[in-house]
């Protein structure tokens, strides 16, 4: 039996949607069969599916029940997990540097170290892009990590309790969300649902005391979706009392709220920035070609322009849609397909076979607009000449299935079905929201 030191080492940095799915597939195919040493590196100990952070932020998704522990998952799926944040890259020595791991009190738990690789895949995700707007970093909350989502959840609970128990029925809880893309729309709808549920559980804040405003710089929300879908989503939000301010560019953020370019102020007790994405700035220090959003530029085989032994996938990569095509969007759908393709490609390359370029197959767009409602454009599936979309409970069923597909990719179908049954049983026995 080959030792790990004798095997080609594949190092994946980043355990998000794409990175974890890739590590799982390669671990099962190559790691468990002692054909490669597959290593996943991440500074967090657990994984939560990023497209559902808006549900973590409102308590609809309990991270304690839905997160995946990398240590246990690695043991069951044939790869190794290295705990720590990547801090540097030495391409000549083919090693990455891992920063020291510290505990909550600042004590060092693990010293800085290096990990060698034969093949390196960067799947580091992205963060919100505030475009340098004055005051955004100081006065806004973000949804980059599960910790961000938990902080927002606690803020919403605290503010709703304060307003609901103020004794002033006229006082409102104003929440402003910058960004009318899927994240902003879904977060607004989920917060509205959460406040209604809290009121049913005895919370003092009434739905009438909640005012949510989505601030979007484009002419309409969901600007990349078909216009009919955008209009339906707008109507669904307005029916719930959620305000939509389009053609509104934020010039500054302060403790009162958002100052627009025309001087208008949208007062907000809770301010969330959910507009735009960019990769972390430190990626520009690795010596790899990056674009103005700090994304690593790759070829049609997802190899970096600088080094054929280094690949990049997901939101941290700027990948062309075919030879000479436009860069692909930063979505979980793209990351999933890239992870699936790269798992096959690396296995083929190890066997000495040629690989065909990656081609993205768009599956449409779907956005949740409430507990039992969503809107979905399936034009990319049924054909570009047909403006076909689904709405209401049917679309919500499709939306919910996306997370189950991710669970199946990470755990296998048997465990994914058991997890679904467990979720149903918990919802029957417990409150639908995390209230503490």
Secondary structure, DSSP 8 states (H G I E B T S, - for coil): ---GGGS-EEEEE--SHHHHHHHHHHIIIIITTTS-EEEEEESSSEE--GGGHHHHTTTSS-HHHH-EEHHHHHHHHT-EEEES-EEEEETTTTEEEE--EE-TTS-EEE--EEEE-SEEEE----EE--TT-BTHHHH-B--SSHHHHHHHHHHHHHHHHHHHTSS-TT--EEEEEE--SHHHHHHHHHHHHHHHHHHHTT-S--GGGEEEEEE-SSSSSSTTS-HHHHHHHHHHHHHTT-EEE-S--EEEE-SSEEEETTS-EEE-SEEEE---EE--GGGGGSSS-B-TTS-EEE-TTSBBSS-TTEEE-GGGEEEBSSTT--B----HHHHHHHHHHHHHHHHHHHTT------------EEEEEETTEEEEE-HHHH-TT---EEEEHHHHHHHHHHHHHHHHHHH-HHHHHHHHHHHHHHHHHS-SS---
